[in-house]
């Protein structure tokens, strides 16, 4: 009979364990999936550095920035743990994040156990599931920081406290002296364990002190009830003693001024963050209606869970856990200075939120139909009392039992619906975390890889924010590139740093990472302003980021140097164009770097806007081995061209890693012109590179958040866009890496088709090219080929998310099925409605929908007159206009003009929004040799289809020929 009756009991014990194991596997999969896909962001970059210090330095909270010792704002326990795990797991991003995965994983069974003790097995299993899929817990389990360790320790603290409270609740008065002593001993044991966990939590994150203070009130009550009043005083003294080592780091911070990245926010915002972030984490748009609805649902469940929490002390226990840190930071912000830095500083209360959510769901499930009852007195009992019992009224007898059953069934189904809605919200947030580039972390790994694949052997990397230097060391692969930061830490920028001139003197290029110091040491951008004024910008690239601007600007320091110019080997003169007067090659000979830098010296008239320059490398056998097209004139070079002097421009030619070593003929030609032979160059083997190609290129597909695509013939593609967000009218750079199948492949007949697909499945754009390079034939197995290309998005492209679809073609036939790989977000142009202060105010109307409040105009310099119009749309223009600027002589003859769609073709007028202000720059050529006299500068708009101009009025007065006279110049120009 015992065996027969024990089988169901065994199943009841085994089933929860089996479910818990499944939840652990789910939690592990969510936390470890693509763990190394995101780059470290700024704070994560400090973890490898500090964890690599000697133990004594970790305990001192020291961080070394540019040789200056500064104090970290976080206590040392987490870094001591990572100091050990880095020896076990390695030094990769995955390895540094893996301890956080383990801490987040351990939270699941711990919350199950706590939930089971609070409200039973169902509560334990439900809160374990919510913790396994909670977007906030998953997000920070994938970050090399201390927050999941903090949450785990706080949950363990709270579990021990609840054990003590539960034991006290079970005591029945009166009790024997022996039982009283046993109860007192149990409380002491629980308290000692709690004190240990609290100390560990305090040495993980300082904000836990508010929770310890709140839960300390429960311990005072417990110890007082247990007769351990002396222990209360001893514990207070020991707690203060344990906190003494932290005083040198906390008290000075508390008394100092406001700190960087700490925000003064209204208390209501912090309370809203409890619901918003604890529920859906950091990877949703909280302004979306569906997200707002889900958060309202979560708030309702939170209140319902508080009401359902039994016994009453459970409610206060969970409420104190949930809000102690939030209220503590509110008070600290009011009394001292802003102390809020986002949800990670209050997430110690997030497990209580999950427990209350789970309790709210179970309350809905367990709600029964409230039948009307009447109190019926019974016969007096022995004690003379008249207890009352509930009897079902006659009108709710058995005929209504089916109605009661149906109602209970509907309520139960409602609980399942609520539960599914919570899971749907988690699913949305987790999808964004894994697949939506809008939520990618600051991609400094891609920034560093980009520089290291482009830089020469005499280049220097300069960070505006010195705190990024430890992050750079973590990702650094090329030791031959110098790295520094300006302003030097902890100095403030002046714009006159002697280091700037020294760097320009000693290096060929300066790679400037623009992320500014968070402590305001260069709020005015003085370092970049000096570089812009004194050096020549050659590369400007923006990378994905959420918390900052991850931009790198490459400057050439050789702009005014002419001594190293050598005449081209042949050609270089084209009718009506600037002549190629010289060439200079950067880098060692033979070239043993990933990129060949070519400096060309031009003389003559300024090249037309948008003109391109095609470079080719031809092998000794006469076969073209490489070609690469670049803009002939950088976009920022509008004021730097001098028709009467040599103009030195730099061009980077990124070489594919599979290019065979040997001698190549380098040639270049403007669009549609015969190539000029520049020189012969020797390409060295990749084995002579500063680091192997594998170290530079292998993880770029991960850095770009683009998984590889394996085509049917074994060729693998990993697409790595430098930026997967683009504005209409702009080109999106793409760098493709092709991995050849192990047995080698003949690529001579292969092409790939790249399609841009909108949300409806329609094809927006199609382009085709050869994988790697057009010259490739048979390539050895496993070779990695690099291809730089781009996607142009027309100005009228609607903002939205677009998918990229890839098809491999063998001849004209598809080699397998198309594969979707990654996507691009076309972002709307920022809506600017404030008219900037302009030196020339005209307030002219151009038709019914466009006005010109003002403009800016320089003086003729280098054969150009630069103008910037500040157009404003008074309504949404229906027509696309071209802007014209004319230089007219006294007889009314046009002697020079420029015509273009606004903003270089990127902002057609039909796309302007009502109230929008558009800054539109133009450069009007001033021809040399004009007869002396007065010349008028006129501007206006016209329809390119029929030449019609909108009516132009100033103050209501019509303007002649529907054009606006801007100024009159006395030419030839001489500075006053």
N, C-alpha and C positions, 0 to 999 in steps of 0.2 A: 504493500500500500504506500509505503514511503517512496519507493522507486517510482511508482506510477504517478504519485502526486508531485514528485520533484522535477519531472520533465518540463511542465509549463513554467515552473519557477526558474529552471535553468535557462529556458528560452528568454524569459523576461530579463535575466541578467545579461545574456549574450547579445541580444538584439541592440541595446543601446551602445555596447562596445563596438559592434560591427558598424553601426551608423556613425559613431564618433571616428572610427578609423577611416571611413569614406570621407568624412568632412576634413580630416587631416590631409588626406591625399588631395582633395580639392583645393584646400588652402595652400598646400605646398605648390601645386601646379600653377595657381594664380600668381603666387609670389615669385616663383623662379622662372616663369616663362619670359624668354627674351630679356633676361636680367641685365645683360650687358649692352642692351640696345641703345639706351640713352647715355649721353655724355654726363660726366660729373658736372654739377653746377658749382658756383663759387664756394659755398659752404662745404660741399662734399670734397672739394679739392684740398681742404685743410686736413681731412681725415688721414690720407696716406702720409702726409708730412708729420703730423703730430704723433701718429701711431708709430712712426719710425724713429722717434727720438729715444734716447736712453730713458729708463724708468724714472730716474730722479727728475729729469726735465719734464716728463709728462706730469708728474706729481706737482711740479711748480706751476703748471698751466702756462708754460712758456711757448711762444711761437716766434720763429725767426723770420722776419720780413726784411729783405735787403740788408742783412747784417744787424738789424735793430731788433732787440728782444722786446716783444710785446706780450700782453697777457690775453689768453683766450677767454671768452665769455662763458665757457662751459667747463664744469668740473671734470676730473680725470678718469672716472671709472670706465666709461665706454672705451676710451683710447687705450687703457691698460688691457682690456679684453682684446681689442683689435691688434694690439702689439703682439699678443700671443697667436691669434688666429692667422695673422699674415704669414707666420712661419709654417702654418699647417695648410692653408688654402692657396697661398701665392699672393701676387701683387696685381692681378688683373682687376678691372672694375667688378666683375662677377665675384671675385674672392673678397674684395672689401665690402661688398653689399651682402654677402652670404650670412654673416652673423645677424644682420637685421632680419633676414628671412627666418632664421631659426628662432629668434625672439618672437617674431610675429606668429610663427607656427605654434609655439608653446602657449600662446595666449588662448588658443582655441580650447584645448582640454581644461585649462585652468578656469576659463569662464564657464565651461560645462559643469565643472564641479561646484563652482560658486552658485550658478543658477540652480543646480539640483538642490543645494542646501537652502537656498532662498525660497524656492517655490515648487520644487519637485523635478522629476526627470524630464517632463515635457519642456519646462522652462529652460533647463540645462541644455537640452538638445537644440532648442530653437535659438538660444543666444549663441551657441557654438556655431550654428549655420550662419547667423547674421555676422558674426566676427570673421568667419572664413571668407565671406564675399564682400565685406564692408570696404568700399572704395578707399576710405581714408587709411584703414589699417593696411590694405594691400599697397597703397602708394608709398607709405613710409617704411614698409617692409622691403621695399625695393630701393632704398636710399641708404647710403653709407653714413648714417648719422645715428644719434642715440635715442631716437624717439620711440622705437618699438621696445627697446630695453626699458625705457621709462614706464611705458604702459604695462609691460609685463610685471615689473617690480611693484607698481602701484596696485595692480590687480592682486598680486600675492599678498601685499599688505592688507588690502581690504578683505581678502578671504580669511586671513588669520583673525582680523577684528571681528568679522561676522561669526566665526567659530566661537570666539569668546562671548559675544552677545547671545548666541544661541544657547550656549551652555548655561549662562546666567538665567535665561528665560525658562529653562527646564527645571530649575530648582524650586522645590516646594517647601513652604514654611509651615511649621517649624522644622529645623533639621538638627541632626545630632552634631556634637562637637567634631566627630571624626569626619562627617560629610562636609562640615564647614571648612575644615583644614584641607580636605581634598579639593574643594572648590577653589579655595584660595591658591593652592599650589597650581591648579590648572590655569587660573587667570595669570599667574606669574609666568608660567611657561609660554603661554600665548603672547604675553606682553614682551618677553625677551625676544621671541622670534620676530614679532612685529618691529621691535626696535632695530634689530639687525637689518631687516628688509627696508625700513625707513631710512636708515643710514646709507644703504646702498643706493636707494632712489635719490637721496639728497646729493650724493656724489656722482649722480648721473645728470640731474638737471635741477637748477635752483628753484624753479617755480613749485616744485613738490612741497616746499616748506608750508605753503598755504593749506594743502591737503593734510599734511601732518598736524598742523595746528587745529584744523576742524575735527579730524578723527581723534586728536588728543583729548577732546572733551568727552568722547565716549569712554576713553581709557580712564580718565579721572573718575567718571561715574562707576565704572567697573571696579577699579581698585578701591574706591571708597566703600562700595558695597561689600567687597571682599575683606574689608578691614585692613587694607594695606596702605594706610594713609602716609606712612613714612616712605613707602616706595614711590609715591607721587613726587615727593620732594627730591628723592635720590634720582629718579628718572629725569626730572627737569634739569638737575645739575649735570647729569651725564650727557643729556641731549645738548646742552649748551657747550659742554666740553668737546663733544664730537663735532660741533659746528665751528669750533675755534680755528681749525686750519683753513676754513673757507672765508674767515673774516677779512684777511688782507685782499681778497679778490672781490668780495661782495660789497663791503661797506664803502670803499672808495668809489665804486661804480654807482652806488646808491646816492652818494652825495655829489657826484659829478653832474655836469650838465646833460642835456638831452643827447642820446646816442643815435648813431646812424641806423636807419631802417626800423626804428621804434616809432609807433604812431599814436597820436592822441586821437582816439576814436570815441564816439558817444557810447555810453554803457549799453544802449539798446543794440548797437551794432555788434558788440561782443556777445550779447545774449542771442542775437540772430545767428551769429556764427556757430554757436553751440548746435543749433538745429541743422543749419545748412551744411556745414563742413563735416560734422560728426555723422551726418546721414549720407551725403553723396560725395564727400571728399573735394578734391581740387580740380576735377576734370569734367565739369559740366558748366554750362552757361546759366547762371542763376536768374537771368532775365527771361529765359524761355518759359512760356506758359506751362508746359508739361512739367518742367522742373519746379516751378512755383507750386503747382498742384501737389507734387510728390512731397515737397517740404511741408506744406500745410497738413497733409496726411500724417507725416512723421510727427509733427507737433501735436496733432490730436492724439496719436498713439502714446506720445510721451506723457501727456496729461492723464490719459486713461490708465497708463501703467502706474503712475504715481497714486492714483485713486485705488487701483487694485492691489497695490503692494501690501501684503499682510505678513506678519503683524505690523502694528503701527510704527515700531522702531525701524522696520525695514525701509519704510518710506523716508524717514529722516536720514537713515544710513545712506541710501542711494542719492537723496537730494544733496546731502553734504558732499558726497563724492563727486557728483556732477558739477556743482557750482563753486566749490571751495576755491579753486585756482582762478576761476573767472572773477569772482568777487574780490579775491585778494589782489589781482592785477588792477581791477577797477580802483580799489582803495589806494594802492601804491601809485597809480597814475594821478590820482587827485592830490595826494599828499606830497609826492616827490617829483616825478617826471614821467613822461610816457613810457609804459612798460609793455605795451602790446606789440607783438611782431607776427601776428597771424596765428592760425589754428594750431600749429605745432607747439606753441607755448601753452595751450590750454587742453591739449588732447589727453592729458592724464585723466580727465573726466569722461573720455569717450566710452570706456567699458560700461559705466553706469548708464549712459544713454542707450546702449545696445540692450542692456538688461531691462530697462523700462519699456523699450519698443517691444521686446519679446513678451513682457508681461501684459502690455496692452493688447497684443494680438490674441493671447490666450484668454484674456478677459472677454473679448468678443466671442471667441469660440465657446466659452463656458457659460455664456449668458443664457438663462432659461426664461421661458415664458412666465411672466408674473401673473399668476391667476389670482382673482379676487378672493379674499378670505374674510371670514367673520369670526370673532372671538366668542367661544362658547364656554361658559363656566361649568366646571364639573362639580361633582360632589366634594364637600370638604374633605381634605386629606387628614391623616392622623394628626398632623401638626396644627390643624385648624385653618390652614391656608387654602386659598382658592386659586390654584394655578389655572391659566388659560391655554387652550390648545387651538390650533387652526383647523377649521373644517372647511371643506370645499362647499361653496354655496350651491344651492340647488340649480341655479341657472348655469353653472359650469360643471355639470356632471359629465358622465361618460359620453354623451353625444358630442361634446366639444373636444374630446381627447385627440382626434385626428387633426383638428385645427392646431392644437398645442404642439403636436409632433411636427406638423409642417412648418410652423413658425420656428421651432428650434432648429430644424434642418436649414431654413433660410439663413438664420443667424450664423450657423456653422459655416455655410458656404460663403457668407460675407467675410468671415475671418480668413478663409482661404484666398478670397479675392484680394483682400488687403495685403496678405503675405506675398502674393504673386506680384502685386504692384511694387512692393518694396524690392523684390528681386529684380523686377524690370528696371527700376531706377539704378540699382547696383550694376546691372548689365550694361546700361547706357554709359555710366561713368567708366566702367572697366573697358568697354570698347574704345572710348575716347583715349583712355590711358595707353592702350596697346596700338591703336591704329589711326588716331586722329592727329595729324601733324600740328594742329593748333595748340596742342597741349604738350608738345615736345619740350624737354628741358633745354636750357641754354647750351647750345652745341659748341662748346669751346674745344672739344676733341676734334671736330671737323675744322674749326678755325686753325688749330695748330697743325693738323695734317695738311691742310691746304697750303699754309706757309712753307712747311717743310718740303712739299713737293714742288714748290715754285721758287724757293730762295736760291740765290747763288752762294758762292763760297766767301763772299765779302759782304754779307748782309747782317743786319741786327734787328731783333724784335724788341719793340718798345711797348710796354703796357702802360696805359694811363692809370690803371688801378693796380697798385703793387700787391694787393691781396690775392691777385690771380697768379702770382709767381709760383706758389706751391702747386697749384693746379697744372701749370705749364710743366713743371718738373715731373709730374706724374705721367703726362702724355708725351714728354719729349723723347724723340728718337734720334735727332741729328745733333750731336754734341758740337759740331763745327759752327753752328749759328749762335752768335752772342745774344744774350737776353738781358734786359734791364727794365726798369720802370721809371717814368717821369710823370709828375714830380716824385723825387725820391722820398721814400717813406721815412718819417711822417711829415715832411715839409709840405707847405702850400705852394701851389704853382705861382710863378711870377710872369711867365712868358719870356723871360730873359735868362733862363738857365744856361750856364756855360756848357753843360753837358750836351745840349742840342747842337751847338756849333761843332763840338768835338766829334759827335756821332756823324754829322754830315761830312766832316773832313776825313774820317777814318773808314767809312763804309760806303759801298756803292748804292745800297738801298736800305731804307728804314721801313719796317713793317709795323704799323701802328694799330694796336687794338684799342678801340675807342671807348670801351666800357669805363665810365668815369668812377673815381673813388666815391664810395658811399658816404664817406665822412665829409664831403664837400670841399676837398683840397684842390679841386680844379673845376668848380661849378661853372666857371666862365669859359671853359674850353681853351685855355691859354696855350697849352702844349700843342694841340691840333692847329690852333690859329697860327702859331709860329711855323709849323711844318707846311701849312697851306701857303703861307706867304713866301717862304724861302726855298721850298723844294717842289719838284714836279710830280704830281700824282700820276701813277701809272696803272694802278689797280684799286678798285673800290668794290668790296664784296660783302654782302649782308648774309648772315647765317641764321637759322631758326633759333628763336629764343623766346622765353616767356617773361623773365624778370628784368631784362636789360636789353640793350642793343648790342648784339654780337656782330660787330662790324670790324673788318680789317681793311686798312688803306695802305697800299704800297706806294712809297715815294722814292723816286730816283734822286740821288744827290749829285748827279753828274750833268745836270741840265746846262750849266754854263761852261763846262769843260770841253774844249775843242782840240786839245793837243793830241789825243789818241785817235783822231779820225784818219782813216785810210780810204783812198778812193776805191770805188767798186771795181771788180775785175773787168766787167764789161757792161755797157749800157748805163741806164739810169737817167736818160734824158727823154722826156715825153713832151710832145708839142702842147703848149697851152697849160702845162702843169709845172708844179715845183720840181726841180731837178734833185736827184739823189747825189749829193756831193761827197758823202763819206759813210763809212761803216766802222763800227767797233764792236767786238765780241767780248762778252763777259764770261767769267768762269775759267777754270783751269784748262790747259791743253795737254793731252786730249780731254774732251769734256767727260767728266765722270759725275754728273749731276742730273737730276730728273728733268730740269728745265734749262734750255739755252736762252740766254738773254742777248738780244741783238739791239744795239743802238744805231739808229740811222740819222744822218745829218742832211736836212732838207734846206733848199735855198730857192726862193722865188715866191710866186703868189700862193696865198693860203689855199689848201686843198678844199674842194667842195664838201659841204656837210654830208655825212653818211658814207663817204668814200671808204672803201676797204682796201686792205693790202694783203695779198696772197703770198705766203712764204712756201717754198718747196725745198726738199732735200732730195738730191738725185745721187744714186750710187755710181760706182765706177762702171757698171754695166749699162748706164744710161737709163735705168728704170727709176721712175719716181718712187721714193720710199716713204715720203711724208709730205703732207700739205696742211697748212693751218692758216685761216683767215682771221684778221684782226682789223678793227677800225684804224684807218690811217692816222686820224687825229683824235686823241682822247676827248671825251665830251667836256672835260673840265679845262681844256686847253684854249678856250675862246680868246683869252687875252694875252696869250703867250707867243703867238706867232708874229715874227718880224719879217716882213717881205724883203728887207734889205740885208738880213744877216742869216747866219747858219742857225737852224733850229734843230736841237738834238731831242729826239724822241726815243723812248725805250719800248721794246716789244718782247713779251715773254712767249717762248715757244715750248710748251710742255711736250716732252718726247715720250712716246710709248715705251714701256719697259722692255718690250720684245724687239726693239730696234737693234739689228746686228751691229757689232762694232766695226769700225772702218772709216774710210775717208768719204765725205759727201760734199757735193757742191750745193751751196746755199744760194738761192735766188729769191727775188721778191718782185712784185709788180702791182701797181694800183689796178683798180677795177678795169677790165677790158684792155689792158695795155700789155705790151711785150715784156717779159720778165728781164730784169737786170741781174746779171751774175754778181753776187756780192763777194764771195770768198769760198775757199775750201776749208772744211772743218773736219777734225778727226773726232769721232765718237768713241769713247772708251767702253770697255765691257762693264756691265752692271755690277760685276763682282768688285769693281774698284770704287763703287759709290761709298759715301761716308757710312751708310747703313744699307743692308740688303733691301731690294725692292719689296720683299715680303713684309718687312717691318713697317714700310710706309704705306703700302696699298692694301694689305690683306683685310684690315678691319674697316675700310672706308664704307663698305656696304652696310655695316652695322652702324657706323656713325651717322649715316644718312637715313636710317630707319627704312631701308629698302631691302627686303629679303631677296635672295637670289632666285632667278627663274632658270630652270633646267629645261632646255629645249629637247626635242625628240632625238636630235643627232648627237646629244651629249654636250653641246656648247652651253655654257652657263653665263647668265647676265646678272650683274649686280649694279643697279642704277643708283648713283649717288649725286643728287642735285645739290649744288652749293646752297640753294635756297628754294624751298618748295612753296613759297608764297610770292606772288608777283602782282604788279599793278597792270591794268589794261594799257596797251601801247608799249609794253616793255618786253625785253628778252629774258628768259629764265635760263641761266647757265646750267648745263647738265654735264656731268662727268660719268662716263660709262666704263665699267670694268668687265672685260670678257675673260672667262676662264676656259681654256681649251681642254677638251676631253683628254683623259689620261693617255690614250693611244696616239694623240696628235690628230690634226684635222687640216684639210685643204679648204681655205676660206675664200678662194678666188671667185667662186660662183655664188657666194652667200650674200644676201642683203637682209636688212631688218626693216620692218615697217613700224613706225611709232604713230599711234592714233591718240588724240585727246578726245575723251568721251564725256558728254555732259550727263546730268542726272537722269535725263529721259532716254539715254542710250544713243543719242545722236552724235555723229562724228563732227567735232569742231575743227580739227586740223589733222592733216596727214603729212608725214615726211618719211623719206626712205634714205638709207645710207648703208655703207659697207661696215661690218663689225670691225672695230679696231682702227683700221686704216685701209685706204683703197689699194695699196700696193701689196697687201699680205697675200701670200699663197699658202703653202704648207707650213703649219706652225707646230712646233714640238708639243707633246702632251704636257698638260699642266701649266702652260705659259699664261701669264697674266698680261692682258693688253688693255691699254688705257686709251680712251677716246673722249675728246672734249667737243661738245656740241651744245646746242641750245634749242629752246622752244620760244617762238615769238607769238605773243598774244595781241591780236589786233585791238586798237583803241575801243572798238564797240563791243568787245567781249563782255558778256554779262558777268558780274561778280558771282562767285559760287565755287563749289568744289567740283573738280574734274578728275576723272580717272585716266591713267595711262595704260594703253593696251599695246602689247608687243607681239609681233608676228615675225617669225624667221622665214625667209624666202630662199629657196634653192632654185636659182633661175627665176622663173615667174610663178612657180608653184610653192604653196605654203608647206613648210617642213614641220608639220604638226599643228596643233590647235593654238590659237592666240592665247596669250596669258596676260592677265591684268596685274600690274606691278606698280603700286604706289599711286600717288595722286598729286594734284597741284591745286592750291587755293588761289583763285583770282580775287584779290581784295579790292573793295571800292576805294577810290581816291579819298583821302581824308577830307571831310567837309570843313572848309575854312570859310567863315562868314565875316571875320573882322578885316576891314580894309587897313593895310599897313600904312604907316605914315610915309608919304612920298613927297619929294621936293617939288614936284610939279603937280598941282591940283587943277583939274579941268572940269570934271563932272560932265563929261560928254555922253550923250545917248546915241547908241548905234541901233536903230530900229526900236521895236517895242520890248525886247527881252534882254538887251545887253547895254551896259553903261561902262564908261571908263572913268572911275573916280580920280585916278591919278597915275603917274608913271615916274620912272627914274631913268635918267639919261646921263651918260658920262661925257667925255670929250674924245675927239678922234685920237686913237692910240694904236700904233702899229697897223695903220690902214683900216681900222675898224671903229665904228661908233656903236657902243653897246647900249641897249635900251631894255627896260623891263616894264611891261604894261601890267597894271593891276585891274583886270577885267572883273566885272561883277554881273551875274545873271539876275535880272529883276524878275524873270519868269523862266520857265524851261524853254530854251531856244528850240525851234523846230527844224532849223536849217543848219547845215555844216558850212561854216565860213572859213576862208583863208585870210590870214593877216598879211597885209602888205605894208612895207615901209619903203618910201621912195626918197631919193635925193634928186632934187629938181633945180635946174639952173634958172636964171632970171627970165629966160624965154619960155619957161614951162616945160622944157625937155627933160625927160627922166635920164639921168646920167648913171644912176646905180639903184639897185633895188634888191630887196629880199622878200620872198613870199613863202609862207609855211603855215601849216595847220598849227594851232596853239600848242605850246610846250613841245616843240620839236616833233609834232605829229601825234603825241600821246594823249592830247585832250581835245578831241573834236568838240565844237560848240554844242552839237546836239546832245552831248552827254553831260552838259553842265546842269546842276541842280539849282532850283530857285534860291537866291540869296548867296550862292557860292561865290567866293573870290578866287580867281585863278591868276597866279603870277606867271607871266609869259615873257621869256627873254629872247631877244633877237640881236644879231650882229650885222649892221649895215656896212658893207664894204665902202671905203672911201678911196676911189681910184687915184693912183699917183698921176701927176702931170695934168691935173685939171687947170684950166685957165683961172687966174685969180678973179675972185668975185664973191658975191653972196649966193648961197645955195640954201634952198628950203628943204626941211625934212617933214614929209607928210606921211600920215598913216591912216589906215582904214581897214575895212573888211569887204570881201566880195564872195559871191557864190561861184565856185569853180565850174559849175555846169554852164552858166550863161553870162558870167561876169557881172551880174547885177550887184550893186552895192546897197546895203541898208541905209536909210536916211540918217544923216549925222546932224545932231543939233547940240548947241552949247547954250544953256540958259534959255532954251526954247527957240534960239535963232538958228536957222538952217545954215550949214556950212557948204561952201562951194565944192562942187564935184563929189559931194558926200565923202569928204575926207577931212582929216583933222591936221591942221598945221601945228607941228610940235615946236619947231625952233627955226632960226635962220643962222647959218654958219658962214663965217668969212674964211674961205679956203684960198690957198693952202693954209692949213691950221698952224698957228704958232702959239705956244703956251703963253698966257699973259704974265 
